[in-house]
């Protein structure tokens, strides 16, 4: 059986910089930080990190109320990003065989706010009668995938990877395989996430969050920097349109890139710590799947969340494989860590960099930490041809993912 080819023909993003890919790229190009001090978070006893990268929700009422009632914030973000991705791809669903159009959308969990609200309503008196009928659909772990598919009227496959911060790369990798196997012709894939104090708190109790910059939020997170002190949670959604290559060519679609390699591995070592060896195996397997040598990769968009151990292990893995020959940067300093959406949002930005032959630097990386040295860190904008890129993502549970895209 010969495998088909999968190409990316559409991009859609909701990010802390606003709705749309253009807003995301403008924020990055201008070197701005979307991280803010989160008013009201002081009320949460024990919460040390009081910064986040929130989205100012826009135009949510354009989604019909009947569809919106079962959506939490993250599902609204996913629906809005999907609308942009389809428009960008030039696809009108009314003209499609919707049994051949599906979605693969991941997240860490269901709507954090909706889950919190449900427990606050229920627990004081152990009374379920005050829960509304749509709250479950906001809380379920596959809420973004299901609500997006219902909103768009899709009849194809619905898959909802739940692999924390690797979720959206898993989603894109899964879509890549489904297209190659001929299971679907078009897939909307990516991830969605929402910001809430309980989400930041889950990292906070593991000492993984940034706590030193509550009064100067624009200075954090600091990927690979000697003064990094942890991650900053953000929110949003990234949705990509993956399409079978021959179909895309036949309709004269604009193709951003072909997905040529993907791998996911587990470290089997520690439930919360990254591991240099398993990250390296994942990257090498992705290169093998793509049939590319290390020198053929022009840019690595790193996961790099600004945690002490995570950045070190990732930098060491990159150094082991690529040395200091391939430019590396992280986008977390601009928009925080959007968790289950991060891989897709950041891949979207990476594809725009590829389109424009530009590489943007890591924001807040002022002095490279000695434990992250030996890598070609991008400290200033680079203008050069970008033909092949690697996007990495790592998650709790020792989960690694690496995706490679190549310009046609």
Secondary structure, DSSP 8 states (H G I E B T S, - for coil): -----EEEEEEEEEETTEESHHHHHHHHHTT----EE-TTGGGSTT----EEB------GGGS-HHHHTT--HHHHHHHHHHHHHHHHHT--GGGS-GGGEEEEEE-SSS-HHHHHHHHHHHHTTT-GGGS-TTHHHHHSTTHHHHHHHHHHT--S-EE----GGGHHHHHHHHHHHHHHTTS-SEEEEEEEE---HHHHHHHHTTT-B--TTTT-GGG---TTBTT---B-BB-EEEEEEEEEHHHHHHTT----EEEEEEEEEE-SS-SS---HHHHHHHHHHHHHHHT--GGG--EEE----S-HHHHHHHHHHHHHHHTTSSEEE-SHHHH-B-GGGHHHHHHHHHHHHHHHTEE---TT--SB-GGG-SSEE--S-EES---EEEEEEEETTTEEEEEEEE--
